[in-house]
Amino acid sequence: MAAVDVQRVFRALAEARDKDFYPLWCDLTYLWRPLPEIKFRIYQVADTVDARIALWVAGSRPDSTQITWGLVVTAEAGKLTIETSIDVGTPDGPEVDDQVFERSAETDDAARAAELIRSMAGELCGQRWPITQESFPSS
């Protein structure tokens, strides 16, 4: 993969953070206490040369239900995997009790990966029903 390809993917992630995740986080700061978090991290995939970049907004609704909107890009040999999900948890339960929304796609083309990141981030962060809804549809 050429430097311009890496630039495309990084740029799409930065745009997703600014155009999709940040407005979601801002909306939640007016509604939820304690304040929600917005995070961006790069991880090694254990015992491999693969790497994962994760971008997410997470917080607790007033009813203590924990909600996380997340986008993950995993770089593996010859392909990029883009995954989005909304995870729901409870303070006393496991970290994730249920995944109420999920999408994933794979590509070996950086331009296509950038398109997928943009479109999937928009779809994910457009899912605003978990902000106040007490029951969740099945995925």
Phi and psi restraints in degrees (value plus and minus 20) as a CYANA .aco file:
   2 ALA   PHI     -98.5   -58.5
   2 ALA   PSI     140.7   180.7
   3 ALA   PHI     -76.2   -36.2
   3 ALA   PSI     -57.4   -17.4
   4 VAL   PHI     -83.5   -43.5
   4 VAL   PSI     -51.6   -11.6
   5 ASP   PHI     -89.1   -49.1
   5 ASP   PSI     -63.6   -23.6
   6 VAL   PHI     -82.7   -42.7
   6 VAL   PSI     -61.5   -21.5
   7 GLN   PHI     -78.3   -38.3
   7 GLN   PSI     -63.5   -23.5
   8 ARG   PHI     -78.8   -38.8
   8 ARG   PSI     -66.3   -26.3
   9 VAL   PHI     -87.4   -47.4
   9 VAL   PSI     -66.0   -26.0
  10 PHE   PHI     -81.3   -41.3
  10 PHE   PSI     -61.5   -21.5
  11 ARG   PHI     -83.3   -43.3
  11 ARG   PSI     -62.5   -22.5
  12 ALA   PHI     -82.7   -42.7
  12 ALA   PSI     -59.3   -19.3
  13 LEU   PHI     -84.9   -44.9
  13 LEU   PSI     -62.7   -22.7
  14 ALA   PHI     -83.9   -43.9
  14 ALA   PSI     -61.1   -21.1
  15 GLU   PHI     -85.0   -45.0
  15 GLU   PSI     -60.4   -20.4
  16 ALA   PHI     -81.7   -41.7
  16 ALA   PSI     -61.5   -21.5
  17 ARG   PHI     -82.5   -42.5
  17 ARG   PSI     -66.0   -26.0
  18 ASP   PHI     -96.6   -56.6
  18 ASP   PSI     -59.0   -19.0
  19 LYS   PHI    -113.5   -73.5
  19 LYS   PSI     -43.5    -3.5
  20 ASP   PHI    -138.0   -98.0
  20 ASP   PSI     -74.7   -34.7
  21 PHE   PHI     -92.6   -52.6
  21 PHE   PSI     -60.9   -20.9
  22 TYR   PHI     -83.7   -43.7
  22 TYR   PSI     -66.7   -26.7
  23 PRO   PHI     -80.8   -40.8
  23 PRO   PSI     -56.6   -16.6
  24 LEU   PHI     -81.3   -41.3
  24 LEU   PSI     -68.5   -28.5
  25 TRP   PHI     -78.8   -38.8
  25 TRP   PSI     -64.4   -24.4
  26 CYS   PHI     -78.9   -38.9
  26 CYS   PSI     -65.6   -25.6
  27 ASP   PHI     -78.6   -38.6
  27 ASP   PSI     -61.8   -21.8
  28 LEU   PHI     -88.9   -48.9
  28 LEU   PSI     -49.7    -9.7
  29 THR   PHI     -84.7   -44.7
  29 THR   PSI     -42.5    -2.5
  30 TYR   PHI    -102.6   -62.6
  30 TYR   PSI     -37.7     2.3
  31 LEU   PHI    -133.0   -93.0
  31 LEU   PSI     -49.4    -9.4
  32 TRP   PHI    -135.7   -95.7
  32 TRP   PSI     118.1   158.1
  33 ARG   PHI    -150.8  -110.8
  33 ARG   PSI     114.9   154.9
  34 PRO   PHI     -85.4   -45.4
  34 PRO   PSI     145.2   185.2
  35 LEU   PHI     -79.0   -39.0
  35 LEU   PSI     119.7   159.7
  36 PRO   PHI     -89.2   -49.2
  36 PRO   PSI     146.2   186.2
  37 GLU   PHI    -130.5   -90.5
  37 GLU   PSI     130.1   170.1
  38 ILE   PHI    -144.1  -104.1
  38 ILE   PSI     105.8   145.8
  39 LYS   PHI    -153.1  -113.1
  39 LYS   PSI     134.8   174.8
  40 PHE   PHI    -165.2  -125.2
  40 PHE   PSI      95.8   135.8
  41 ARG   PHI    -158.2  -118.2
  41 ARG   PSI     133.4   173.4
  42 ILE   PHI    -135.3   -95.3
  42 ILE   PSI     112.0   152.0
  43 TYR   PHI    -145.9  -105.9
  43 TYR   PSI     131.9   171.9
  44 GLN   PHI    -102.6   -62.6
  44 GLN   PSI     126.0   166.0
  45 VAL   PHI    -112.7   -72.7
  45 VAL   PSI      98.3   138.3
  46 ALA   PHI     -67.6   -27.6
  46 ALA   PSI     115.0   155.0
  47 ASP   PHI      38.2    78.2
  47 ASP   PSI       6.4    46.4
  48 THR   PHI    -159.8  -119.8
  48 THR   PSI     155.2   195.2
  49 VAL   PHI    -114.1   -74.1
  49 VAL   PSI     -18.2    21.8
  50 ASP   PHI     -91.9   -51.9
  50 ASP   PSI     138.3   178.3
  51 ALA   PHI    -157.1  -117.1
  51 ALA   PSI     136.0   176.0
  52 ARG   PHI    -154.2  -114.2
  52 ARG   PSI     113.9   153.9
  53 ILE   PHI    -132.4   -92.4
  53 ILE   PSI     107.7   147.7
  54 ALA   PHI    -141.7  -101.7
  54 ALA   PSI     119.0   159.0
  55 LEU   PHI    -151.2  -111.2
  55 LEU   PSI     108.7   148.7
  56 TRP   PHI    -175.5  -135.5
  56 TRP   PSI     139.1   179.1
  57 VAL   PHI    -141.8  -101.8
  57 VAL   PSI     111.2   151.2
  58 ALA   PHI    -162.3  -122.3
  58 ALA   PSI     125.3   165.3
  59 GLY   PHI    -191.8  -151.8
  59 GLY   PSI    -198.1  -158.1
  60 SER   PHI    -136.5   -96.5
  60 SER   PSI     108.3   148.3
  61 ARG   PHI     -88.0   -48.0
  61 ARG   PSI     147.1   187.1
  62 PRO   PHI     -77.3   -37.3
  62 PRO   PSI     -44.9    -4.9
  63 ASP   PHI    -106.1   -66.1
  63 ASP   PSI     -10.1    29.9
  64 SER   PHI      56.1    96.1
  64 SER   PSI     -16.7    23.3
  65 THR   PHI     -90.8   -50.8
  65 THR   PSI     110.1   150.1
  66 GLN   PHI    -114.1   -74.1
  66 GLN   PSI     109.2   149.2
  67 ILE   PHI    -143.4  -103.4
  67 ILE   PSI     116.1   156.1
  68 THR   PHI    -150.9  -110.9
  68 THR   PSI     104.3   144.3
  69 TRP   PHI    -118.0   -78.0
  69 TRP   PSI     100.3   140.3
  70 GLY   PHI    -155.1  -115.1
  70 GLY   PSI     126.9   166.9
  71 LEU   PHI    -148.0  -108.0
  71 LEU   PSI     110.7   150.7
  72 VAL   PHI    -148.5  -108.5
  72 VAL   PSI     113.5   153.5
  73 VAL   PHI    -136.4   -96.4
  73 VAL   PSI     101.9   141.9
  74 THR   PHI    -131.3   -91.3
  74 THR   PSI     105.7   145.7
  75 ALA   PHI    -117.5   -77.5
  75 ALA   PSI      93.7   133.7
  76 GLU   PHI    -138.7   -98.7
  76 GLU   PSI     152.0   192.0
  77 ALA   PHI     -76.1   -36.1
  77 ALA   PSI      91.6   131.6
  78 GLY   PHI      60.9   100.9
  78 GLY   PSI     -20.0    20.0
  79 LYS   PHI    -174.7  -134.7
  79 LYS   PSI     140.2   180.2
  80 LEU   PHI    -138.2   -98.2
  80 LEU   PSI     114.9   154.9
  81 THR   PHI    -133.8   -93.8
  81 THR   PSI     106.9   146.9
  82 ILE   PHI    -132.0   -92.0
  82 ILE   PSI     107.0   147.0
  83 GLU   PHI    -151.4  -111.4
  83 GLU   PSI     120.0   160.0
  84 THR   PHI    -148.7  -108.7
  84 THR   PSI     130.6   170.6
  85 SER   PHI    -180.8  -140.8
  85 SER   PSI     137.5   177.5
  86 ILE   PHI    -137.0   -97.0
  86 ILE   PSI      99.9   139.9
  87 ASP   PHI    -129.6   -89.6
  87 ASP   PSI     122.6   162.6
  88 VAL   PHI    -142.0  -102.0
  88 VAL   PSI     113.6   153.6
  89 GLY   PHI    -160.6  -120.6
  89 GLY   PSI     149.7   189.7
  90 THR   PHI    -140.7  -100.7
  90 THR   PSI     132.6   172.6
  91 PRO   PHI     -78.9   -38.9
  91 PRO   PSI     -51.6   -11.6
  92 ASP   PHI    -117.2   -77.2
  92 ASP   PSI     -27.0    13.0
  93 GLY   PHI    -119.6   -79.6
  93 GLY   PSI    -187.4  -147.4
  94 PRO   PHI     -84.8   -44.8
  94 PRO   PSI     146.7   186.7
  95 GLU   PHI     -74.4   -34.4
  95 GLU   PSI     -62.9   -22.9
  96 VAL   PHI    -147.4  -107.4
  96 VAL   PSI      97.7   137.7
  97 ASP   PHI    -105.8   -65.8
  97 ASP   PSI     -55.5   -15.5
  98 ASP   PHI    -176.6  -136.6
  98 ASP   PSI     123.7   163.7
  99 GLN   PHI    -126.2   -86.2
  99 GLN   PSI      91.6   131.6
 100 VAL   PHI    -117.8   -77.8
 100 VAL   PSI     -25.9    14.1
 101 PHE   PHI    -174.3  -134.3
 101 PHE   PSI     115.6   155.6
 102 GLU   PHI    -177.7  -137.7
 102 GLU   PSI     124.6   164.6
 103 ARG   PHI    -163.3  -123.3
 103 ARG   PSI     130.5   170.5
 104 SER   PHI    -171.9  -131.9
 104 SER   PSI     134.1   174.1
 105 ALA   PHI    -174.5  -134.5
 105 ALA   PSI     133.2   173.2
 106 GLU   PHI    -146.2  -106.2
 106 GLU   PSI     128.2   168.2
 107 THR   PHI    -176.8  -136.8
 107 THR   PSI     136.0   176.0
 108 ASP   PHI    -128.9   -88.9
 108 ASP   PSI     -10.0    30.0
 109 ASP   PHI    -134.2   -94.2
 109 ASP   PSI     102.6   142.6
 110 ALA   PHI     -84.0   -44.0
 110 ALA   PSI     -59.1   -19.1
 111 ALA   PHI     -84.0   -44.0
 111 ALA   PSI     -61.1   -21.1
 112 ARG   PHI     -86.3   -46.3
 112 ARG   PSI     -60.0   -20.0
 113 ALA   PHI     -79.7   -39.7
 113 ALA   PSI     -62.8   -22.8
 114 ALA   PHI     -82.2   -42.2
 114 ALA   PSI     -62.5   -22.5
 115 GLU   PHI     -81.2   -41.2
 115 GLU   PSI     -64.3   -24.3
 116 LEU   PHI     -83.8   -43.8
 116 LEU   PSI     -62.6   -22.6
 117 ILE   PHI     -78.7   -38.7
 117 ILE   PSI     -67.5   -27.5
 118 ARG   PHI     -83.2   -43.2
 118 ARG   PSI     -69.1   -29.1
 119 SER   PHI     -90.4   -50.4
 119 SER   PSI     -60.3   -20.3
 120 MET   PHI     -90.8   -50.8
 120 MET   PSI     -55.1   -15.1
 121 ALA   PHI     -85.3   -45.3
 121 ALA   PSI     -62.0   -22.0
 122 GLY   PHI     -82.2   -42.2
 122 GLY   PSI     -64.8   -24.8
 123 GLU   PHI     -83.7   -43.7
 123 GLU   PSI     -66.0   -26.0
 124 LEU   PHI     -79.9   -39.9
 124 LEU   PSI     -74.4   -34.4
 125 CYS   PHI     -92.1   -52.1
 125 CYS   PSI     -35.5     4.5
 126 GLY   PHI     -95.1   -55.1
 126 GLY   PSI     -32.5     7.5
 127 GLN   PHI     -99.1   -59.1
 127 GLN   PSI      68.1   108.1
 128 ARG   PHI    -118.0   -78.0
 128 ARG   PSI     -28.1    11.9
 129 TRP   PHI     -78.2   -38.2
 129 TRP   PSI     -48.8    -8.8
 130 PRO   PHI     -89.9   -49.9
 130 PRO   PSI     -30.3     9.7
 131 ILE   PHI     -81.5   -41.5
 131 ILE   PSI     -60.0   -20.0
 132 THR   PHI    -146.5  -106.5
 132 THR   PSI     -37.8     2.2
 133 GLN   PHI     -88.8   -48.8
 133 GLN   PSI     116.0   156.0
 134 GLU   PHI    -111.5   -71.5
 134 GLU   PSI     -38.8     1.2
 135 SER   PHI    -141.3  -101.3
 135 SER   PSI     134.1   174.1
 136 PHE   PHI    -140.8  -100.8
 136 PHE   PSI     120.9   160.9
 137 PRO   PHI     -91.2   -51.2
 137 PRO   PSI     135.9   175.9
 138 SER   PHI     -96.7   -56.7
 138 SER   PSI     129.6   169.6
